[in-house]
Amino acid sequence: MYLTVIFIHETVRILGITWAYTIAICTFAFVGKFGGCTIVARYFAGFNWREAGAIGSLMSCKGFVLHLIQFEFTNFFVFPFSDSSNSSC
């Protein structure tokens, strides 16, 4: 336990407090989404723990995949890469 606290303290000192807040927010968001979906799937939908955990995992990954798709769409369709052969200059 002591070594864990020392490691976290040094990591925060090295990375800076902004990165620590970013990591904490991402962790809480993942745990909240995973836990919420898992509990709802288990108790309200009647799935077993393994299936409920799979649903929670997939719902947590869904947000990341949507951001990835949005990033790729923006890069390729909204702001396409310039091609030197099609330049009008």
FENTA-V884916 format. One record per residue. N is the residue number from 1. OMEGA is omega in whole degrees, -180 to 180 (999 if undefined). NEAR is the number of other ideal C-beta (glycine too) atoms within 8 Angstrom. D_CENTER is the distance of its C-alpha to the mean C-alpha in Angstrom with 2 decimals. Layout:
# FENTA-V884916
n = [N | N]
omega = [OMEGA | OMEGA]
near = [NEAR | NEAR]
d_center = [D_CENTER | D_CENTER]
This chain:
# FENTA-V884916
n = [1 | 2 | 3 | 4 | 5 | 6 | 7 | 8 | 9 | 10 | 11 | 12 | 13 | 14 | 15 | 16 | 17 | 18 | 19 | 20 | 21 | 22 | 23 | 24 | 25 | 26 | 27 | 28 | 29 | 30 | 31 | 32 | 33 | 34 | 35 | 36 | 37 | 38 | 39 | 40 | 41 | 42 | 43 | 44 | 45 | 46 | 47 | 48 | 49 | 50 | 51 | 52 | 53 | 54 | 55 | 56 | 57 | 58 | 59 | 60 | 61 | 62 | 63 | 64 | 65 | 66 | 67 | 68 | 69 | 70 | 71 | 72 | 73 | 74 | 75 | 76 | 77 | 78 | 79 | 80 | 81 | 82 | 83 | 84 | 85 | 86 | 87 | 88 | 89]
omega = [-179 | -179 | 177 | 179 | 178 | 179 | 180 | 180 | 180 | 179 | 178 | -180 | -178 | -176 | -177 | -175 | 179 | 178 | 178 | 177 | 179 | 179 | 179 | 180 | 179 | 179 | 179 | 179 | 179 | -178 | 179 | -179 | 180 | -178 | -180 | -180 | 180 | -178 | 178 | 179 | -178 | -171 | -177 | -179 | 175 | 177 | 174 | -174 | -179 | 179 | 179 | 176 | 177 | 178 | 178 | 179 | -179 | 178 | 177 | -180 | -176 | -180 | 179 | -180 | 179 | 177 | 178 | 179 | 179 | 179 | -179 | 178 | -180 | -179 | -172 | -175 | -179 | 179 | -176 | 178 | -179 | 179 | -175 | -179 | -180 | -177 | -178 | -178 | 999]
near = [4 | 5 | 6 | 7 | 8 | 8 | 8 | 8 | 8 | 8 | 9 | 10 | 6 | 6 | 7 | 7 | 6 | 6 | 8 | 11 | 8 | 8 | 8 | 8 | 8 | 8 | 8 | 8 | 8 | 9 | 8 | 8 | 12 | 12 | 9 | 9 | 13 | 12 | 9 | 9 | 12 | 12 | 5 | 6 | 8 | 4 | 9 | 6 | 7 | 6 | 9 | 15 | 9 | 8 | 12 | 15 | 9 | 8 | 10 | 12 | 8 | 8 | 8 | 8 | 8 | 8 | 8 | 8 | 8 | 8 | 8 | 8 | 9 | 9 | 10 | 8 | 6 | 7 | 4 | 7 | 5 | 5 | 6 | 5 | 4 | 5 | 7 | 3 | 2]
d_center = [27.07 | 28.80 | 27.27 | 23.74 | 24.53 | 26.13 | 23.24 | 20.75 | 23.40 | 24.00 | 20.37 | 20.04 | 23.42 | 22.63 | 19.24 | 20.33 | 19.46 | 17.10 | 14.68 | 15.24 | 14.36 | 11.13 | 10.14 | 11.69 | 10.01 | 6.39 | 8.32 | 10.31 | 7.89 | 6.65 | 10.38 | 11.71 | 10.26 | 11.08 | 14.33 | 15.42 | 15.16 | 16.77 | 19.56 | 20.32 | 20.54 | 22.72 | 25.11 | 25.36 | 24.94 | 26.75 | 24.53 | 24.99 | 22.46 | 21.42 | 20.86 | 19.15 | 16.68 | 16.09 | 15.59 | 13.07 | 11.07 | 11.49 | 10.60 | 7.19 | 6.77 | 8.72 | 6.65 | 4.95 | 8.62 | 10.14 | 8.95 | 10.20 | 13.30 | 13.91 | 13.91 | 16.25 | 18.39 | 18.88 | 19.91 | 22.27 | 23.80 | 23.72 | 24.29 | 25.73 | 26.68 | 30.31 | 32.73 | 35.91 | 38.06 | 37.37 | 37.85 | 40.51 | 41.60]
